[in-house]
């Protein structure tokens, strides 16, 4: 997943910092930091770190003599979510985690010139455009190598290159949303077995219920289970994937709808698979990805049927 921090400068203006999957960055006022905030003398030389792990986005304070605040409270190491505000020195950063909706009432900052709407969905047969749309830089050279290849050939080439999460993201993009969530449910059971922690099991069940009954109350139930799982984990991300299928991610009583980015469901399904691939024994990740992608092919071909919808 990608994490974006929007920096509110002490003298005004904003700056956007993107962290890719697996990236760790240290923030401070000197060049010793990966991200230098030189115009804030109240920050420490290296003040805090953000670690974008598979398990989520985590903040780690690095100095004892200067506070790092999250949502106005002094913080130790803590997982971050969309809408959280980090304050170090006189500088505030607003967090946006890809695949997470901002909670009601959260401040959303858009840097000057940044897109305010989701990019237009590209043609399914334009694989290079699809890779750019989904931010799959690792699969882009394979797409560009042969623009005339079939979809199956392209997917198999991505898999053969060992780019399993990118292949999963492509399957989740091309499958209908209900099928993508169902595929995710099957993969999480395959990877994690029947013994998910209670909040993750409740979220998995909520996603499964949405596949079986795709109405608004069931989708909102998935939203609550997603929150109950702290917007993370294999079951939690599947519940989020189900929630993102609707027309609005605003609270039910909101006067205006907030349409979700159409990429969110597929991204959440892929993130659920990332959690499931390393659950319990990370050494089995490659074996699990193999089965996940076989299941994707079976769902896409209709060899695995979706549950009958109520």
C-alpha positions as CSV (number, residue, x, y, z in Angstrom):
1,X,0.0,0.0,0.0
2,X,1.1,3.6,-0.5
3,X,1.0,6.1,2.3
4,X,0.9,9.9,1.7
5,X,1.8,12.5,4.3
6,X,0.7,16.0,3.6
7,X,2.9,18.5,5.4
8,X,1.5,21.8,6.7
9,X,4.5,24.2,6.8
10,X,4.7,26.6,9.7
11,X,4.7,29.6,7.4
12,X,1.9,28.2,5.2
13,X,1.8,26.0,2.1
14,X,1.8,22.3,1.9
15,X,4.2,19.5,0.7
16,X,3.3,15.9,-0.1
17,X,5.5,12.9,0.8
18,X,4.7,9.5,-0.6
19,X,6.0,6.2,1.0
20,X,5.8,3.0,-1.0
21,X,5.2,-0.5,0.2
22,X,8.0,-1.5,2.6
23,X,9.6,1.9,2.8
24,X,10.8,3.5,6.1
25,X,11.6,7.2,6.3
26,X,13.0,9.3,9.1
27,X,11.8,12.9,9.5
28,X,13.8,15.8,11.1
29,X,15.2,19.3,10.5
30,X,18.7,18.2,9.3
31,X,20.0,16.3,6.3
32,X,20.6,13.3,8.5
33,X,16.9,12.7,8.1
34,X,15.4,11.1,5.0
35,X,12.8,13.9,4.9
36,X,14.4,17.2,5.9
37,X,12.1,19.9,7.3
38,X,14.9,22.6,7.5
39,X,12.5,25.5,8.2
40,X,11.3,24.2,11.5
41,X,13.9,24.7,14.2
42,X,11.6,23.2,16.8
43,X,12.0,19.8,15.3
44,X,14.9,17.5,16.4
45,X,17.7,16.7,14.0
46,X,16.0,13.3,13.4
47,X,12.6,13.5,15.1
48,X,10.5,10.4,14.1
49,X,10.2,7.6,11.6
50,X,7.3,6.3,9.5
51,X,7.5,2.6,8.7
52,X,5.2,1.4,5.9
53,X,5.1,-2.3,6.7
54,X,2.9,-5.1,5.4
55,X,1.1,-5.0,8.8
56,X,0.2,-1.3,8.4
57,X,1.7,2.2,8.7
58,X,3.6,2.8,12.0
59,X,5.0,5.9,13.7
60,X,8.1,5.6,15.8
61,X,9.3,8.6,17.9
62,X,13.1,8.8,17.8
63,X,13.9,11.4,20.5
64,X,13.0,11.5,24.2
65,X,13.4,15.3,24.8
66,X,10.9,16.5,22.2
67,X,7.3,15.2,21.9
68,X,5.8,13.6,18.8
69,X,2.0,14.1,18.9
70,X,-0.7,12.0,17.2
71,X,-4.0,13.7,17.1
72,X,-2.9,16.1,19.8
73,X,-1.6,13.4,22.2
74,X,1.9,12.4,23.1
75,X,2.7,9.2,21.3
76,X,4.9,6.2,21.4
77,X,5.0,3.7,18.6
78,X,1.6,3.6,17.1
79,X,-0.2,2.4,14.0
80,X,-1.4,5.3,11.8
81,X,-4.7,5.6,9.8
82,X,-6.1,7.9,7.3
83,X,-7.0,11.3,8.8
84,X,-4.4,11.0,11.7
85,X,-2.4,14.2,12.3
86,X,1.2,14.0,13.4
87,X,2.8,17.1,15.0
88,X,6.5,17.4,15.4
89,X,8.0,20.7,16.4
90,X,5.7,23.3,14.7
91,X,5.0,21.1,11.7
92,X,1.9,19.0,11.2
93,X,1.5,16.1,8.8
94,X,-1.8,14.6,7.8
95,X,-1.8,10.9,7.0
96,X,-3.6,9.2,4.1
97,X,-3.3,5.4,3.8
98,X,-4.2,4.0,0.4
99,X,-7.3,1.9,0.7
100,X,-8.6,3.6,3.9
101,X,-11.4,6.1,3.9
102,X,-11.0,9.2,6.1
103,X,-13.2,9.1,9.2
104,X,-16.2,11.4,9.4
105,X,-15.0,14.9,10.2
106,X,-11.4,14.4,9.4
107,X,-9.5,17.2,7.6
108,X,-8.4,16.3,4.1
109,X,-5.6,18.4,2.6
110,X,-4.9,18.5,-1.1
111,X,-1.6,19.9,-2.2
112,X,-1.7,22.5,-4.9
113,X,-2.0,20.9,-8.3
114,X,-2.9,17.5,-6.9
115,X,-5.8,15.6,-8.5
116,X,-9.1,16.0,-6.7
117,X,-10.8,13.1,-8.4
118,X,-9.9,9.5,-9.3
119,X,-8.2,9.1,-12.7
120,X,-10.4,7.8,-15.5
121,X,-10.5,4.0,-15.7
122,X,-8.4,2.9,-18.7
123,X,-9.5,0.4,-21.3
124,X,-9.1,-3.2,-20.1
125,X,-6.9,-4.2,-23.0
126,X,-4.4,-1.3,-22.6
127,X,-2.2,-3.1,-20.1
128,X,0.3,-0.3,-19.8
129,X,-2.4,2.2,-18.9
130,X,-3.9,-0.3,-16.4
131,X,-0.5,-0.6,-14.7
132,X,-0.2,3.2,-14.4
133,X,-3.8,3.5,-13.2
134,X,-3.1,0.9,-10.5
135,X,0.4,2.2,-9.7
136,X,2.1,-1.1,-10.6
137,X,5.5,0.2,-11.7
138,X,7.0,-3.3,-11.5
139,X,4.6,-4.8,-14.0
140,X,4.7,-1.8,-16.4
141,X,7.8,-3.0,-18.4
142,X,6.0,-6.4,-19.0
143,X,2.9,-4.5,-20.3
144,X,5.0,-2.3,-22.6
145,X,7.1,-5.2,-23.9
146,X,4.2,-6.5,-26.0
147,X,1.2,-4.3,-26.4
148,X,-0.6,-6.9,-28.5
149,X,-0.4,-9.8,-25.9
150,X,-3.6,-11.3,-24.5
151,X,-4.7,-10.6,-21.0
152,X,-3.9,-14.2,-20.0
153,X,-0.4,-14.0,-21.5
154,X,0.2,-10.7,-19.7
155,X,-1.0,-12.1,-16.4
156,X,1.1,-15.2,-16.8
157,X,4.2,-13.1,-17.6
158,X,3.6,-11.0,-14.4
159,X,3.3,-14.2,-12.4
160,X,6.4,-15.8,-14.0
161,X,8.4,-12.7,-13.1
162,X,7.5,-13.4,-9.4
163,X,5.4,-10.2,-9.1
164,X,2.6,-12.0,-7.2
165,X,1.1,-9.0,-5.4
166,X,0.9,-7.1,-8.7
167,X,-0.7,-10.1,-10.4
168,X,-3.2,-10.3,-7.6
169,X,-4.0,-6.6,-7.9
170,X,-4.6,-7.1,-11.6
171,X,-7.0,-10.0,-11.0
172,X,-8.8,-8.0,-8.4
173,X,-9.1,-5.1,-10.8
174,X,-10.5,-7.2,-13.7
175,X,-12.9,-9.4,-11.7
176,X,-16.3,-8.0,-10.9
177,X,-16.2,-6.5,-7.4
178,X,-18.4,-9.2,-5.9
179,X,-16.2,-11.9,-7.4
180,X,-13.1,-10.1,-6.2
181,X,-14.3,-10.0,-2.6
182,X,-15.3,-13.7,-2.8
183,X,-11.9,-14.6,-4.2
184,X,-10.3,-12.7,-1.3
185,X,-12.5,-14.7,1.2
186,X,-11.3,-18.0,-0.3
187,X,-7.7,-16.9,-0.2
188,X,-7.8,-15.8,3.4
189,X,-9.3,-19.1,4.4
190,X,-6.6,-20.9,2.3
191,X,-3.8,-18.8,3.9
192,X,-5.0,-18.4,7.4
193,X,-7.2,-21.4,8.0
194,X,-10.2,-21.4,10.3
195,X,-8.5,-19.7,13.3
196,X,-8.5,-16.0,12.7
197,X,-8.5,-13.7,15.8
198,X,-12.0,-12.8,16.8
199,X,-12.1,-9.3,15.3
200,X,-10.6,-10.6,12.0
201,X,-13.0,-13.5,11.9
202,X,-15.9,-11.2,12.4
203,X,-14.7,-9.0,9.6
204,X,-14.2,-12.0,7.3
205,X,-17.7,-13.2,8.0
206,X,-19.0,-9.7,7.3
207,X,-17.3,-9.7,3.9
208,X,-18.7,-13.1,3.1
209,X,-22.2,-12.0,4.1
210,X,-21.9,-9.1,1.7
211,X,-21.0,-11.5,-1.1
212,X,-24.1,-13.5,-0.2
213,X,-26.4,-10.5,0.2
214,X,-25.2,-7.4,-1.6
215,X,-27.6,-4.8,0.0
216,X,-26.8,-1.6,1.7
217,X,-27.4,-2.8,5.3
218,X,-24.9,-5.6,4.8
219,X,-22.4,-3.3,3.2
220,X,-22.7,-1.0,6.2
221,X,-22.2,-4.0,8.5
222,X,-19.0,-4.7,6.6
223,X,-17.9,-1.1,7.3
224,X,-18.5,-1.6,11.1
225,X,-16.5,-4.8,11.0
226,X,-13.7,-3.1,9.1
227,X,-13.5,-0.5,11.8
228,X,-13.7,-3.2,14.5
229,X,-10.6,-4.8,12.9
230,X,-8.8,-1.4,13.1
231,X,-8.9,-1.1,9.3
232,X,-6.2,-3.8,9.0
233,X,-5.5,-7.5,8.8
234,X,-6.8,-10.2,6.3
235,X,-10.4,-10.2,7.5
236,X,-10.5,-6.4,8.1
237,X,-9.3,-5.5,4.6
238,X,-11.9,-7.9,3.1
239,X,-14.6,-6.1,5.0
240,X,-13.2,-2.8,3.8
241,X,-13.2,-4.2,0.2
242,X,-16.9,-5.0,0.6
243,X,-17.6,-1.5,2.0
244,X,-15.9,0.2,-0.8
245,X,-18.2,-1.3,-3.4
246,X,-21.1,1.1,-2.6
247,X,-22.1,4.5,-4.0
248,X,-20.8,6.4,-0.9
249,X,-18.3,6.1,1.9
250,X,-19.8,9.0,3.8
251,X,-21.7,8.3,7.0
252,X,-25.3,7.1,6.3
253,X,-26.8,10.3,7.6
254,X,-24.5,12.5,5.5
255,X,-26.3,15.1,3.4
256,X,-24.1,14.4,0.4
257,X,-22.6,11.2,-0.9
258,X,-18.8,10.6,-1.1
259,X,-18.2,8.1,-4.0
260,X,-15.2,5.8,-3.3
261,X,-12.3,5.6,-5.7
262,X,-13.2,2.6,-7.9
263,X,-9.7,1.2,-7.2
264,X,-10.3,0.8,-3.5
265,X,-12.0,-2.6,-3.5
266,X,-9.3,-4.2,-5.6
267,X,-6.5,-2.7,-3.5
268,X,-8.1,-3.8,-0.3
269,X,-8.5,-7.4,-1.6
270,X,-4.8,-7.4,-2.6
271,X,-3.8,-6.1,0.9
272,X,-5.9,-8.8,2.5
273,X,-3.9,-11.4,0.5
274,X,-0.6,-9.8,1.6
275,X,-1.6,-10.4,5.2
276,X,-2.7,-13.9,4.5
277,X,0.4,-14.8,2.5
278,X,2.6,-14.4,5.6
279,X,0.2,-15.4,8.3
280,X,1.8,-17.7,10.9
281,X,4.7,-18.8,8.7
282,X,6.1,-16.3,6.3
283,X,8.3,-19.0,4.7
284,X,5.1,-20.3,3.0
285,X,4.4,-17.0,1.3
286,X,5.5,-18.2,-2.2
287,X,3.4,-21.4,-1.9
288,X,0.4,-19.4,-0.8
289,X,0.6,-16.9,-3.6
290,X,0.7,-19.8,-6.1
291,X,-2.6,-21.1,-4.7
292,X,-4.1,-17.6,-4.4
293,X,-3.5,-17.0,-8.1
294,X,-4.8,-20.4,-9.1
295,X,-8.0,-19.6,-7.2
296,X,-8.2,-16.3,-9.1
297,X,-8.0,-18.1,-12.4
298,X,-10.7,-20.5,-11.3
299,X,-13.0,-17.7,-10.1
300,X,-12.5,-15.8,-13.3
301,X,-13.2,-18.9,-15.5
302,X,-16.3,-19.8,-13.5
303,X,-14.9,-23.0,-12.2
304,X,-15.5,-21.7,-8.7
305,X,-19.0,-20.4,-8.4
306,X,-20.1,-17.4,-6.3
307,X,-22.6,-18.1,-3.5
308,X,-26.2,-17.6,-4.6
309,X,-27.1,-14.0,-3.7
310,X,-30.2,-13.6,-1.4
